[in-house]
Amino acid sequence: MSWAWFHKLGSPKWFFSWSKSWPLPVFCFGCFCLVIGLAWGLAFAPADYQQGNSFRIIYIHVPVAMLAQSCYLALGVSGFVFLVWQMKMAPIFIKAMAPIGAIMALIALVSGAIWGKPTWGTWWVWDARLTSVLVLFFLYMGIIALQNSLEDQVLANKAAAVISVVGLINLPIIKYSVVLLETLHQGPTFTLTKKPEMPAEMWLPLLFSVIGLYCFVAGVVLWRMQSEILIREHRSSWVKQEVMEHGL
């Protein structure tokens, strides 16, 4: 098995060239799915028999909560890759992804609080799931702060990678807190091993929203990575050529 593709991913020049045509169609497809999912879920899906219309925030809360965890998992993998193989694209990915993940975690916390008020009668409780997501948000903010405050880029890259890897321990806590601990938070909405408990007219728009948000974020992250590559490699001859040819 050839690992040439893996080593190519470590080349900013190769990645920039490869990714040129991907962000726009992925971003547009994500927007299309998001519009369908949110319009369907917020306006046309039937109301929940227990929570009424207040349950509709699920079409925002669940996708962003899933993205918040997925983004951090990606950061952890990238941090491991950088610490082991010193690939230049890994810290670029972390720099591009961390703010997006932080935004997803913040929206998850806010939307969860809005959902919790009519459901639990309170905006916030020190519930295992809520607290672990708050920790996730602080981990994101720590990575962002390190990468933007340390003048030594090598040290900033290494510190961000270490926190990304160490913080992975929080993901199982988030995922299994509602299963192993007594918590107000409901169980998982999506699982790979069970058929959805909601009727199709309720979970299908949620699926559109999840797919749409993943694609939306993928497009934005690719654009951010391209910008970061140009900033970090601005002295390279190939970047100067790109600027001359395309006026970047």
C-alpha positions as a Python dict, from the first residue, in 0.01 Angstrom:
ca = {
    (1, 'M'): (0, 0, 0),
    (2, 'S'): (139, 338, -102),
    (3, 'W'): (138, 620, 153),
    (4, 'A'): (215, 887, -106),
    (5, 'W'): (-131, 1040, -64),
    (6, 'F'): (-67, 1081, 310),
    (7, 'H'): (260, 1265, 254),
    (8, 'K'): (97, 1485, -10),
    (9, 'L'): (-152, 1602, 250),
    (10, 'G'): (142, 1748, 440),
    (11, 'S'): (236, 1976, 151),
    (12, 'P'): (70, 2322, 163),
    (13, 'K'): (137, 2371, -208),
    (14, 'W'): (-25, 2041, -307),
    (15, 'F'): (-320, 2092, -71),
    (16, 'F'): (-382, 2446, -195),
    (17, 'S'): (-382, 2329, -556),
    (18, 'W'): (-601, 2026, -482),
    (19, 'S'): (-857, 2217, -276),
    (20, 'K'): (-913, 2511, -512),
    (21, 'S'): (-1228, 2374, -673),
    (22, 'W'): (-1388, 2213, -365),
    (23, 'P'): (-1498, 2485, -119),
    (24, 'L'): (-1766, 2657, -329),
    (25, 'P'): (-1968, 2349, -439),
    (26, 'V'): (-1940, 2191, -93),
    (27, 'F'): (-2047, 2518, 72),
    (28, 'C'): (-2340, 2567, -169),
    (29, 'F'): (-2458, 2207, -125),
    (30, 'G'): (-2443, 2258, 251),
    (31, 'C'): (-2648, 2577, 228),
    (32, 'F'): (-2904, 2399, 8),
    (33, 'C'): (-2945, 2112, 255),
    (34, 'L'): (-2956, 2351, 551),
    (35, 'V'): (-3235, 2558, 395),
    (36, 'I'): (-3436, 2242, 325),
    (37, 'G'): (-3376, 2094, 669),
    (38, 'L'): (-3447, 2409, 868),
    (39, 'A'): (-3751, 2513, 664),
    (40, 'W'): (-3894, 2162, 679),
    (41, 'G'): (-3822, 2118, 1048),
    (42, 'L'): (-3919, 2462, 1174),
    (43, 'A'): (-4229, 2512, 962),
    (44, 'F'): (-4369, 2181, 841),
    (45, 'A'): (-4264, 1897, 1075),
    (46, 'P'): (-4537, 1795, 1322),
    (47, 'A'): (-4516, 1921, 1680),
    (48, 'D'): (-4389, 1684, 1948),
    (49, 'Y'): (-4666, 1523, 2153),
    (50, 'Q'): (-4492, 1616, 2482),
    (51, 'Q'): (-4289, 1931, 2413),
    (52, 'G'): (-4510, 2087, 2149),
    (53, 'N'): (-4339, 2335, 1919),
    (54, 'S'): (-4052, 2402, 2159),
    (55, 'F'): (-3888, 2080, 2038),
    (56, 'R'): (-3819, 2245, 1698),
    (57, 'I'): (-3495, 2392, 1830),
    (58, 'I'): (-3364, 2037, 1786),
    (59, 'Y'): (-3306, 2123, 1419),
    (60, 'I'): (-3046, 2377, 1529),
    (61, 'H'): (-2920, 2231, 1856),
    (62, 'V'): (-2847, 1875, 1749),
    (63, 'P'): (-2648, 1959, 1430),
    (64, 'V'): (-2430, 2219, 1604),
    (65, 'A'): (-2373, 1990, 1904),
    (66, 'M'): (-2263, 1709, 1671),
    (67, 'L'): (-2035, 1949, 1481),
    (68, 'A'): (-1880, 2080, 1802),
    (69, 'Q'): (-1768, 1728, 1891),
    (70, 'S'): (-1669, 1628, 1538),
    (71, 'C'): (-1458, 1942, 1494),
    (72, 'Y'): (-1268, 1869, 1814),
    (73, 'L'): (-1213, 1508, 1713),
    (74, 'A'): (-1062, 1638, 1389),
    (75, 'L'): (-841, 1875, 1591),
    (76, 'G'): (-722, 1587, 1808),
    (77, 'V'): (-631, 1375, 1506),
    (78, 'S'): (-451, 1670, 1347),
    (79, 'G'): (-266, 1740, 1671),
    (80, 'F'): (-151, 1378, 1688),
    (81, 'V'): (-39, 1388, 1324),
    (82, 'F'): (163, 1704, 1390),
    (83, 'L'): (326, 1573, 1707),
    (84, 'V'): (424, 1243, 1542),
    (85, 'W'): (502, 1340, 1180),
    (86, 'Q'): (546, 1720, 1203),
    (87, 'M'): (324, 1773, 899),
    (88, 'K'): (291, 2142, 812),
    (89, 'M'): (-78, 2116, 718),
    (90, 'A'): (-181, 1991, 1065),
    (91, 'P'): (-142, 2323, 1253),
    (92, 'I'): (-294, 2503, 954),
    (93, 'F'): (-600, 2282, 988),
    (94, 'I'): (-614, 2341, 1364),
    (95, 'K'): (-592, 2719, 1312),
    (96, 'A'): (-874, 2705, 1055),
    (97, 'M'): (-1101, 2467, 1244),
    (98, 'A'): (-1074, 2581, 1608),
    (99, 'P'): (-1282, 2903, 1575),
    (100, 'I'): (-1553, 2714, 1383),
    (101, 'G'): (-1566, 2448, 1653),
    (102, 'A'): (-1583, 2714, 1924),
    (103, 'I'): (-1878, 2880, 1749),
    (104, 'M'): (-2055, 2543, 1720),
    (105, 'A'): (-2000, 2470, 2091),
    (106, 'L'): (-2125, 2817, 2189),
    (107, 'I'): (-2439, 2785, 1976),
    (108, 'A'): (-2497, 2438, 2124),
    (109, 'L'): (-2477, 2581, 2477),
    (110, 'V'): (-2706, 2876, 2400),
    (111, 'S'): (-2962, 2672, 2205),
    (112, 'G'): (-2954, 2405, 2475),
    (113, 'A'): (-3028, 2668, 2739),
    (114, 'I'): (-3319, 2802, 2532),
    (115, 'W'): (-3452, 2448, 2493),
    (116, 'G'): (-3396, 2369, 2860),
    (117, 'K'): (-3605, 2660, 2992),
    (118, 'P'): (-3947, 2527, 2879),
    (119, 'T'): (-3840, 2163, 2916),
    (120, 'W'): (-3662, 2165, 3255),
    (121, 'G'): (-3785, 2498, 3389),
    (122, 'T'): (-3434, 2645, 3404),
    (123, 'W'): (-3176, 2791, 3166),
    (124, 'W'): (-2882, 2602, 3313),
    (125, 'V'): (-2799, 2317, 3546),
    (126, 'W'): (-2457, 2172, 3622),
    (127, 'D'): (-2561, 1863, 3433),
    (128, 'A'): (-2289, 1620, 3318),
    (129, 'R'): (-2362, 1677, 2947),
    (130, 'L'): (-2391, 2056, 2975),
    (131, 'T'): (-2080, 2091, 3189),
    (132, 'S'): (-1867, 1873, 2960),
    (133, 'V'): (-1978, 2077, 2655),
    (134, 'L'): (-1882, 2394, 2845),
    (135, 'V'): (-1538, 2239, 2903),
    (136, 'L'): (-1523, 2167, 2529),
    (137, 'F'): (-1587, 2535, 2456),
    (138, 'F'): (-1306, 2638, 2693),
    (139, 'L'): (-1071, 2389, 2524),
    (140, 'Y'): (-1145, 2552, 2189),
    (141, 'M'): (-1083, 2897, 2335),
    (142, 'G'): (-754, 2780, 2487),
    (143, 'I'): (-632, 2653, 2149),
    (144, 'I'): (-735, 2976, 1977),
    (145, 'A'): (-564, 3186, 2246),
    (146, 'L'): (-240, 2991, 2221),
    (147, 'Q'): (-219, 3009, 1844),
    (148, 'N'): (-285, 3383, 1841),
    (149, 'S'): (-86, 3495, 2144),
    (150, 'L'): (245, 3309, 2113),
    (151, 'E'): (487, 3486, 1882),
    (152, 'D'): (695, 3171, 1830),
    (153, 'Q'): (490, 2987, 1568),
    (154, 'V'): (667, 2655, 1628),
    (155, 'L'): (585, 2673, 1999),
    (156, 'A'): (227, 2784, 1925),
    (157, 'N'): (177, 2493, 1686),
    (158, 'K'): (311, 2241, 1937),
    (159, 'A'): (110, 2381, 2230),
    (160, 'A'): (-213, 2383, 2028),
    (161, 'A'): (-147, 2026, 1913),
    (162, 'V'): (-88, 1905, 2270),
    (163, 'I'): (-411, 2060, 2399),
    (164, 'S'): (-599, 1920, 2099),
    (165, 'V'): (-480, 1569, 2180),
    (166, 'V'): (-521, 1590, 2559),
    (167, 'G'): (-870, 1740, 2523),
    (168, 'L'): (-990, 1429, 2338),
    (169, 'I'): (-1054, 1272, 2678),
    (170, 'N'): (-1354, 1503, 2709),
    (171, 'L'): (-1534, 1362, 2402),
    (172, 'P'): (-1626, 1022, 2558),
    (173, 'I'): (-1749, 1211, 2864),
    (174, 'I'): (-1979, 1421, 2644),
    (175, 'K'): (-2102, 1121, 2446),
    (176, 'Y'): (-2165, 876, 2730),
    (177, 'S'): (-2267, 1118, 3007),
    (178, 'V'): (-2635, 1072, 2924),
    (179, 'V'): (-2597, 693, 2926),
    (180, 'L'): (-2374, 625, 3227),
    (181, 'L'): (-2470, 913, 3458),
    (182, 'E'): (-2793, 1050, 3599),
    (183, 'T'): (-2864, 1353, 3385),
    (184, 'L'): (-3154, 1573, 3281),
    (185, 'H'): (-3036, 1570, 2922),
    (186, 'Q'): (-3219, 1331, 2693),
    (187, 'G'): (-3047, 1035, 2531),
    (188, 'P'): (-2877, 1043, 2190),
    (189, 'T'): (-3097, 1157, 1901),
    (190, 'F'): (-2899, 968, 1633),
    (191, 'T'): (-2735, 628, 1676),
    (192, 'L'): (-2584, 391, 1421),
    (193, 'T'): (-2726, 81, 1587),
    (194, 'K'): (-3092, 174, 1637),
    (195, 'K'): (-3374, 292, 1417),
    (196, 'P'): (-3474, 654, 1495),
    (197, 'E'): (-3753, 671, 1750),
    (198, 'M'): (-3900, 982, 1586),
    (199, 'P'): (-4131, 946, 1284),
    (200, 'A'): (-3971, 1002, 943),
    (201, 'E'): (-4134, 1342, 895),
    (202, 'M'): (-3946, 1460, 1207),
    (203, 'W'): (-3603, 1301, 1168),
    (204, 'L'): (-3561, 1347, 792),
    (205, 'P'): (-3540, 1728, 817),
    (206, 'L'): (-3296, 1680, 1105),
    (207, 'L'): (-3084, 1461, 879),
    (208, 'F'): (-3086, 1730, 609),
    (209, 'S'): (-2980, 1987, 869),
    (210, 'V'): (-2693, 1770, 993),
    (211, 'I'): (-2562, 1694, 644),
    (212, 'G'): (-2605, 2057, 541),
    (213, 'L'): (-2416, 2193, 841),
    (214, 'Y'): (-2130, 1945, 796),
    (215, 'C'): (-2091, 2048, 432),
    (216, 'F'): (-2131, 2417, 516),
    (217, 'V'): (-1851, 2393, 774),
    (218, 'A'): (-1632, 2186, 540),
    (219, 'G'): (-1651, 2458, 275),
    (220, 'V'): (-1572, 2736, 524),
    (221, 'V'): (-1279, 2543, 673),
    (222, 'L'): (-1130, 2479, 328),
    (223, 'W'): (-1145, 2851, 252),
    (224, 'R'): (-987, 2932, 588),
    (225, 'M'): (-712, 2677, 528),
    (226, 'Q'): (-635, 2827, 190),
    (227, 'S'): (-608, 3173, 345),
    (228, 'E'): (-384, 3044, 623),
    (229, 'I'): (-159, 2868, 371),
    (230, 'L'): (-113, 3193, 178),
    (231, 'I'): (-27, 3377, 501),
    (232, 'R'): (222, 3118, 624),
    (233, 'E'): (381, 3048, 286),
    (234, 'H'): (382, 3408, 156),
    (235, 'R'): (758, 3398, 96),
    (236, 'S'): (739, 3086, -120),
    (237, 'S'): (783, 3128, -493),
    (238, 'W'): (466, 2931, -572),
    (239, 'V'): (256, 3169, -358),
    (240, 'K'): (401, 3471, -537),
    (241, 'Q'): (315, 3303, -866),
    (242, 'E'): (-43, 3237, -748),
    (243, 'V'): (-77, 3603, -649),
    (244, 'M'): (52, 3719, -986),
    (245, 'E'): (-169, 3483, -1185),
    (246, 'H'): (-492, 3513, -988),
    (247, 'G'): (-454, 3839, -796),
    (248, 'L'): (-506, 3666, -459),
}
